[in-house]
Amino acid sequence: MFHPLQSDEDASHDELMAARARAALAWGALQGRLAHLPSDVAHHYCCAHIRLTLLDGLGQAGYPGAETWFSSWFSGLAAVPDVRAHAAAPASLIAETLLGELSLSPWGPLAEVATQIRSAARFDRGDRRDMPSPTPAHMVEEAARLAESTESGAGRDHIAGDWPLAALDRLHRAAAASPHFAPAESEHRLLDLPSGPVALEQVVAAPPLWALDLTTGAVIARDNRGSRPLPLPGAVRAEALKAQLWPRERAILVADAAFAAAQKLTTLLDAAHRTVTDMQQAIARLRSTSRAPGLYRLLSGFGPLRPIQIERAMTISKNGVRDLVAALVKAGLAEMSAVQHQAVVCAIPPEHRSAHAPAVGVDASADDQFAEFDAAMADIDRLLSRSNRSGKNE
């Protein structure tokens, strides 16, 4: 196992070549599969990729454990937990910035899904008492500027070489010298106590490496025509930016991070293929023009959503949402639950599907199956009606 900073000399050339071989193989396999994706698999994969990017970005920005509260927060049913690390910016601002950038992706499927998910966001935006400086949008601009400075041929040396992911080495070297992304030195505060002065280490905000992760796919694609310019969550790691690293030590850390990022995305791709295959039999009786499969992929890949979010994401009417949800429930692909007195639609994983399958001869669209749904929609109608009356009175 390779351990940086524990040797008085650089890592061996063989260790570096082995790490790069693993990363290049994982990256090449991923890109080869992405180049031949059916549209339905691509849709599910992009939903999962966007969720992963948001979770990773929030975690890096000082909001740990996002996996446990993200879905409720995104649906506007829960606040960000009070227990958090030193947050660099409000969670809503981080998520908005990421979704905005993803919706501009040069890869069409990712841009379309990001726009769809962005329109469904219902998280609270009232956590912005003071705008951070610099803002997340500014850090994305700095990351793009840094990526532009690493154009092919710039800063090439014997360590980066010509391996397929050499652009990541150049990006890491540029980030290690950047005041925006290099790891900050720990600060200490001196306290005068009766027993004597005590130095306390202060919490320092982590560098916004999530902004660099957004650029990694595009940076690599410049040297590898045909590669999908996708964000690589986790591809840029703080430990690979430490100034005291030996050149080959840094290069090994870069390759290991690239390998782990590619493996993570490959796992998402495997899950997308399985989900679409498992879904085919369950929805065989639906019309070929039905949008229910698209809703199931959205719920399965990204997570649970409220009916009003589905309405906005898929640009359909309230009755259209009801019909789609009814079709998925009848097929045993989804279920409805109540969270904070609000209806939430969740996809049922294949391994849990038998326990939720509707009984033979039972119409899953019966009133008792959708009582909570109808109650939630009625509440929304009453609120809208009340809002309209108050507006007229003014």
PyMOL commands that set and color helices and strands:
alter all, ss='L'
color gray80, all
select helices_A, chain A and resi 13-34+39-60+66-74+91-102+108-120+136-148+166-176+209-223+238-241+247-282+292-301+307-313+318-330+350-356+367-393
alter helices_A, ss='H'
color red, helices_A
select strands_A, chain A and resi 187-193+196-202+334-339+342-347
alter strands_A, ss='S'
color yellow, strands_A
deselect
rebuild
show_as cartoon
